[in-house]
Amino acid sequence: MIVQFIKIIDQLNEWIGRTVSWLTLALVVLVCIDVLRRYFFEQTDAWIMELQWHFFALIFLFGAGYTLKHDQHVRVDLFYDRFSLRDKALINLVGGIVLLLPFCLMIIYVSYAYMTQSFLISERSADPGGMSYRFLIKGSIAVSMIFLLLQAVSMIARNWMTYNSTE
């Protein structure tokens, strides 16, 4: 049952990561259009700049679970590379339980309130011509952290099994 859970979460974050990676191409195209408009026609719009920020935020936020799944997250590998498989599993277990799970839960809790407040006041961009529905980008923080939390649980379960199987 645990192996099936790990497989489902890994597949979910793999799909999310591959899907959100296309936003990188969209972001590059959007930046090029903005630069061309700015330098050749001396015009730009607030919504284009904000959309660039939103795409970057979505790439970063929804890519977090994918990055964790592929073990490409930031880590100080000064000693880690020399550790045994069992010691690495123990470090990942402790780090996941003590640091990553509480971090995800805290961000979900705080960002949900942040998004709810934004929705209740119908927050929109402060810039003239900026984007409406600011609560959508704020809500993506909580949603992406849920996916990261699920991937963290998957990682913890995988490392638990590794730690116990290499005794």
Backbone bond lengths (Angstrom), bond angles and torsions (degrees), N, CA, C in turn:
res aa  C-N    CA-C-N  psi(-1)  N-CA   C-N-CA  omega(-1)  CA-C   N-CA-C  phi
1 M - - - 1.454 - - 1.533 111.19 -
2 I 1.324 117.32 -41.29 1.463 121.17 178.72 1.526 110.22 -65.09
3 V 1.318 116.91 -41.77 1.463 120.99 179.26 1.521 110.44 -62.00
4 Q 1.321 116.99 -39.75 1.469 121.19 178.53 1.529 110.29 -65.42
5 F 1.337 117.07 -41.70 1.464 121.34 177.33 1.526 110.38 -60.35
6 I 1.323 116.42 -46.91 1.470 121.43 179.06 1.528 109.98 -58.20
7 K 1.317 115.83 -44.95 1.465 120.73 -178.37 1.536 111.53 -62.31
8 I 1.325 116.80 -43.05 1.471 121.00 -179.49 1.524 111.11 -64.50
9 I 1.333 116.68 -46.88 1.467 121.22 -179.70 1.524 109.91 -64.03
10 D 1.323 117.37 -43.18 1.466 120.58 178.46 1.522 111.50 -61.31
11 Q 1.327 116.95 -42.00 1.469 120.43 178.68 1.529 110.99 -65.69
12 L 1.317 116.71 -40.45 1.457 121.07 179.29 1.526 110.74 -61.10
13 N 1.330 116.82 -50.90 1.457 119.65 -178.50 1.524 112.31 -70.57
14 E 1.316 117.47 -28.16 1.470 120.42 173.99 1.532 109.14 -64.03
15 W 1.328 116.44 -46.32 1.463 120.87 179.77 1.530 110.74 -63.77
16 I 1.331 116.75 -44.36 1.465 120.69 179.87 1.525 109.98 -62.13
17 G 1.316 117.04 -45.85 1.464 121.03 -179.45 1.512 112.71 -61.80
18 R 1.319 116.81 -44.62 1.468 120.40 179.35 1.531 111.11 -67.12
19 T 1.321 116.50 -37.68 1.460 120.36 179.71 1.522 110.97 -68.39
20 V 1.325 116.95 -47.52 1.465 120.42 -177.29 1.526 110.92 -69.41
21 S 1.316 118.23 -21.01 1.469 119.69 178.67 1.525 111.44 -62.78
22 W 1.329 116.73 -25.79 1.464 119.86 177.07 1.527 111.61 -67.07
23 L 1.326 116.77 -22.03 1.464 119.02 175.79 1.527 111.34 -65.44
24 T 1.322 116.66 -24.02 1.462 120.05 177.10 1.526 109.79 -63.00
25 L 1.318 116.21 -45.39 1.466 120.24 176.77 1.524 110.38 -62.65
26 A 1.322 116.82 -44.93 1.463 120.51 178.53 1.525 110.54 -60.79
27 L 1.325 117.23 -38.51 1.461 120.94 179.12 1.524 110.77 -65.43
28 V 1.316 117.50 -43.24 1.463 120.96 179.03 1.530 110.26 -61.84
29 V 1.318 116.87 -44.92 1.465 121.11 178.82 1.529 110.19 -62.10
30 L 1.316 116.66 -44.36 1.457 121.17 -179.56 1.531 111.35 -62.86
31 V 1.313 117.55 -42.63 1.467 121.47 178.58 1.527 109.58 -64.01
32 C 1.327 117.58 -42.92 1.472 120.80 178.76 1.523 111.12 -61.43
33 I 1.313 116.73 -43.99 1.472 120.54 178.42 1.526 109.91 -61.74
34 D 1.325 116.46 -44.01 1.460 120.44 -179.70 1.524 110.89 -63.33
35 V 1.314 117.57 -43.23 1.466 121.54 179.86 1.530 110.36 -64.49
36 L 1.327 116.50 -44.82 1.465 119.88 179.10 1.528 110.96 -61.86
37 R 1.311 117.39 -44.00 1.471 121.35 178.53 1.529 110.97 -62.55
38 R 1.320 115.58 -39.36 1.459 119.78 -176.86 1.528 111.57 -70.36
39 Y 1.330 117.56 -43.49 1.459 120.06 -174.07 1.533 114.05 -86.59
40 F 1.314 117.61 -30.84 1.459 119.19 -178.67 1.522 112.88 -95.72
41 F 1.318 117.42 -31.03 1.468 120.17 -176.83 1.529 112.65 -116.64
42 E 1.338 116.07 -1.38 1.461 123.03 179.39 1.526 112.19 51.69
43 Q 1.336 114.93 45.81 1.461 119.43 177.42 1.529 110.22 -145.58
44 T 1.283 113.94 150.73 1.465 121.84 174.02 1.518 107.65 -154.19
45 D 1.294 116.02 164.19 1.458 120.70 178.95 1.524 109.22 -125.21
46 A 1.319 115.24 146.45 1.458 120.33 -179.78 1.528 111.03 -60.00
47 W 1.337 116.14 -38.00 1.463 119.08 -176.36 1.534 111.96 -64.93
48 I 1.336 117.22 -30.89 1.469 119.78 178.80 1.525 109.80 -68.02
49 M 1.311 116.66 -44.92 1.467 119.56 178.86 1.524 110.93 -64.38
50 E 1.316 116.48 -42.02 1.462 119.66 178.76 1.526 111.59 -65.41
51 L 1.313 117.19 -38.22 1.460 120.40 177.58 1.530 110.57 -63.35
52 Q 1.321 117.30 -36.33 1.466 120.83 175.40 1.527 110.18 -60.86
53 W 1.307 117.16 -45.48 1.460 121.59 179.18 1.523 110.42 -63.12
54 H 1.323 115.81 -40.70 1.470 120.20 -179.58 1.529 110.77 -66.19
55 F 1.323 117.47 -43.37 1.468 119.90 177.30 1.523 110.56 -60.59
56 F 1.335 116.32 -45.27 1.460 119.48 179.19 1.529 110.70 -60.35
57 A 1.320 116.55 -43.60 1.467 121.04 179.21 1.523 110.73 -61.21
58 L 1.329 117.04 -44.45 1.471 120.57 -179.69 1.530 111.31 -65.01
59 I 1.318 117.37 -40.28 1.470 121.19 177.57 1.525 109.63 -60.15
60 F 1.311 115.71 -48.80 1.460 121.18 -178.91 1.530 111.73 -65.16
61 L 1.330 116.86 -49.64 1.463 120.90 -175.09 1.524 112.44 -66.88
62 F 1.329 117.01 -50.46 1.459 119.47 -176.14 1.528 112.31 -80.07
63 G 1.319 116.35 -14.25 1.462 119.55 174.39 1.520 113.29 -81.33
64 A 1.327 117.72 -10.92 1.472 121.12 -175.90 1.527 112.19 -63.24
65 G 1.322 118.04 -46.81 1.468 120.90 179.00 1.517 111.60 -63.74
66 Y 1.324 116.52 -40.64 1.468 122.25 177.76 1.534 110.25 -62.11
67 T 1.326 115.63 -43.40 1.466 121.18 179.83 1.521 110.65 -63.82
68 L 1.317 117.46 -42.97 1.465 121.02 177.89 1.523 110.58 -64.73
69 K 1.311 117.07 -41.33 1.469 121.78 179.21 1.527 111.02 -57.43
70 H 1.332 116.33 -40.25 1.463 121.25 -177.92 1.529 112.53 -91.13
71 D 1.333 116.84 9.38 1.459 122.68 177.33 1.532 111.58 55.33
72 Q 1.323 116.14 40.45 1.461 121.51 -179.15 1.536 112.07 -110.85
73 H 1.326 116.00 12.66 1.455 120.11 179.64 1.531 110.10 -73.47
74 V 1.317 115.27 167.87 1.457 120.99 -178.35 1.531 109.42 -70.75
75 R 1.312 114.31 130.16 1.455 120.46 178.20 1.520 107.03 -150.75
76 V 1.310 116.73 144.00 1.453 120.76 174.90 1.525 106.78 -83.89
77 D 1.322 116.24 103.48 1.470 121.80 -173.95 1.524 113.39 -91.05
78 L 1.303 116.45 25.04 1.454 120.43 -177.61 1.529 111.88 -58.06
79 F 1.319 116.53 -45.00 1.465 121.12 -179.94 1.522 112.33 -114.03
80 Y 1.302 116.99 -25.15 1.462 123.38 -172.43 1.531 112.39 -53.85
81 D 1.313 117.25 -42.57 1.471 120.73 -177.67 1.526 112.81 -61.04
82 R 1.312 116.92 -26.87 1.470 120.72 -177.79 1.531 113.19 -88.37
83 F 1.328 116.85 -7.72 1.456 120.18 -177.83 1.521 111.40 -76.14
84 S 1.321 115.03 157.03 1.472 120.45 175.00 1.522 109.16 -71.51
85 L 1.313 115.80 165.28 1.463 121.32 178.89 1.528 110.55 -58.14
86 R 1.313 116.63 -39.82 1.471 121.40 -179.76 1.531 111.28 -66.69
87 D 1.336 116.94 -42.14 1.465 120.37 179.01 1.534 111.03 -66.77
88 K 1.327 116.27 -38.78 1.465 119.79 176.32 1.527 110.27 -62.07
89 A 1.323 116.40 -42.36 1.465 120.58 178.99 1.532 110.23 -61.95
90 L 1.328 117.04 -40.97 1.464 120.83 179.19 1.529 111.08 -64.30
91 I 1.325 116.98 -43.52 1.469 120.60 178.66 1.527 109.90 -62.93
92 N 1.323 116.93 -43.20 1.471 120.42 178.58 1.520 111.64 -64.74
93 L 1.327 116.42 -37.34 1.471 120.45 177.31 1.521 111.05 -63.12
94 V 1.308 115.99 -52.37 1.463 120.65 -177.68 1.528 110.24 -63.62
95 G 1.327 116.98 -46.77 1.464 120.33 179.13 1.520 112.11 -61.36
96 G 1.325 116.25 -41.09 1.458 120.22 179.98 1.516 112.39 -65.79
97 I 1.322 115.99 -44.44 1.466 120.36 -176.82 1.533 111.82 -75.17
98 V 1.324 116.81 -43.26 1.464 120.87 -174.00 1.531 112.72 -82.34
99 L 1.335 117.03 -35.02 1.458 119.56 -174.67 1.532 114.10 -109.79
100 L 1.328 117.00 -52.62 1.467 119.98 -171.19 1.527 113.31 -71.33
101 L 1.321 118.33 -47.38 1.474 119.86 179.94 1.533 112.24 -60.51
102 P 1.341 119.04 -49.54 1.473 118.28 178.41 1.532 112.67 -62.24
103 F 1.342 116.81 -37.14 1.464 120.41 177.96 1.526 110.42 -60.55
104 C 1.319 116.98 -49.40 1.471 121.18 -179.61 1.527 110.76 -60.51
105 L 1.317 116.77 -46.98 1.468 120.66 -179.25 1.524 112.00 -61.94
106 M 1.326 116.34 -40.82 1.465 120.38 179.38 1.536 110.14 -65.44
107 I 1.332 117.42 -45.13 1.467 120.44 -179.17 1.531 110.39 -65.30
108 I 1.325 117.55 -40.04 1.473 120.33 177.63 1.526 109.76 -60.60
109 Y 1.316 116.99 -47.52 1.466 121.70 -178.52 1.529 111.50 -61.69
110 V 1.315 116.09 -50.04 1.464 120.67 -177.16 1.528 111.23 -67.99
111 S 1.317 116.92 -43.53 1.465 119.25 -175.94 1.531 111.70 -71.97
112 Y 1.320 117.59 -27.61 1.472 119.39 176.31 1.531 109.61 -63.82
113 A 1.320 116.35 -45.70 1.464 120.17 177.88 1.529 110.53 -63.63
114 Y 1.308 116.50 -39.62 1.470 124.00 178.50 1.529 109.79 -61.01
115 M 1.329 117.16 -46.39 1.462 122.28 -179.97 1.534 110.87 -68.44
116 T 1.314 117.08 -42.25 1.461 121.45 -179.71 1.524 110.80 -60.82
117 Q 1.311 116.98 -45.70 1.465 120.75 178.30 1.523 110.60 -61.16
118 S 1.321 116.99 -41.63 1.462 121.82 178.27 1.531 111.20 -61.64
119 F 1.329 115.67 -41.60 1.471 120.58 179.10 1.527 111.02 -66.07
120 L 1.327 116.49 -43.91 1.467 120.94 -176.34 1.524 112.71 -63.90
121 I 1.319 117.14 -32.39 1.473 119.46 -179.87 1.531 111.77 -97.48
122 S 1.344 116.41 6.28 1.473 121.48 -178.21 1.525 111.03 51.62
123 E 1.319 114.51 49.35 1.464 120.48 -176.55 1.523 111.44 -61.02
124 R 1.299 113.71 138.54 1.460 120.74 175.04 1.522 107.34 -136.63
125 S 1.280 116.20 175.73 1.457 120.82 -179.12 1.520 111.17 -60.24
126 A 1.315 115.24 144.11 1.461 120.04 175.68 1.528 110.79 -77.66
127 D 1.333 117.00 -17.37 1.463 121.35 -179.75 1.518 110.93 -81.66
128 P 1.329 117.17 136.72 1.469 119.01 174.31 1.534 109.32 -60.68
129 G 1.318 116.12 131.63 1.456 120.09 -179.01 1.517 113.03 81.22
130 G 1.338 116.54 6.81 1.463 120.98 179.49 1.516 111.68 -78.26
131 M 1.302 115.69 179.64 1.461 121.37 -174.50 1.531 111.98 -80.78
132 S 1.315 114.34 148.25 1.464 121.85 175.18 1.524 109.26 -90.51
133 Y 1.300 115.79 179.18 1.468 122.65 173.46 1.533 112.76 56.23
134 R 1.310 116.14 51.18 1.466 121.74 -178.85 1.531 110.91 -60.01
135 F 1.345 116.66 -25.56 1.472 119.79 -179.03 1.529 112.15 -62.12
136 L 1.333 118.51 -24.83 1.462 120.39 179.74 1.525 111.73 -64.92
137 I 1.323 117.17 -45.73 1.462 119.64 179.83 1.527 109.93 -71.26
138 K 1.323 116.80 -34.30 1.460 119.61 177.29 1.529 110.51 -69.19
139 G 1.312 117.36 -35.96 1.464 121.38 177.14 1.514 112.51 -67.31
140 S 1.331 116.64 -27.79 1.472 119.36 179.31 1.524 111.47 -65.44
141 I 1.316 117.03 -22.83 1.469 119.95 177.37 1.531 109.21 -63.48
142 A 1.325 116.85 -51.33 1.471 120.90 -179.20 1.529 111.08 -63.80
143 V 1.318 117.38 -44.31 1.467 120.63 -178.14 1.527 110.63 -63.05
144 S 1.322 116.65 -45.05 1.468 119.02 -179.68 1.531 111.72 -65.43
145 M 1.315 116.68 -34.09 1.471 119.45 178.34 1.526 111.39 -70.67
146 I 1.318 117.35 -27.50 1.468 120.34 174.03 1.525 109.13 -65.37
147 F 1.335 117.00 -43.17 1.464 120.19 177.80 1.529 111.21 -65.70
148 L 1.336 116.87 -38.64 1.462 119.81 176.68 1.528 110.06 -66.34
149 L 1.323 117.63 -40.20 1.464 121.79 177.51 1.528 110.96 -60.54
150 L 1.315 116.67 -44.89 1.472 120.09 177.56 1.524 111.01 -61.19
151 Q 1.340 116.40 -42.25 1.462 119.25 178.97 1.524 110.56 -67.18
152 A 1.319 117.41 -33.76 1.466 120.94 176.64 1.525 110.40 -64.19
153 V 1.328 116.99 -42.77 1.472 120.45 177.51 1.524 109.75 -63.31
154 S 1.324 116.97 -40.95 1.470 121.16 176.72 1.523 110.61 -61.35
155 M 1.334 116.71 -45.21 1.464 121.23 178.77 1.527 111.40 -62.28
156 I 1.317 116.33 -42.91 1.465 120.60 179.63 1.525 110.14 -63.22
157 A 1.325 116.97 -44.64 1.472 120.72 179.25 1.527 110.81 -62.29
158 R 1.322 116.73 -42.94 1.466 120.82 179.46 1.537 110.58 -63.33
159 N 1.317 116.48 -43.12 1.465 119.90 -179.92 1.525 111.60 -71.15
160 W 1.311 117.26 -31.81 1.459 121.04 175.12 1.524 109.91 -61.80
161 M 1.335 115.74 -45.40 1.459 119.86 179.54 1.535 110.51 -66.48
162 T 1.324 117.42 -39.17 1.475 121.26 177.82 1.526 110.13 -63.85
163 Y 1.322 116.20 -46.30 1.466 120.46 -178.96 1.530 111.50 -60.81
164 N 1.314 116.61 -42.37 1.462 120.24 -177.91 1.528 113.34 -77.29
165 S 1.316 117.04 -22.95 1.473 119.51 -178.45 1.523 112.77 -88.25
166 T 1.323 118.11 -11.39 1.464 120.91 -177.83 1.522 112.41 -109.78
167 E 1.307 116.97 26.12 1.473 120.51 -178.75 1.510 111.65 -67.62
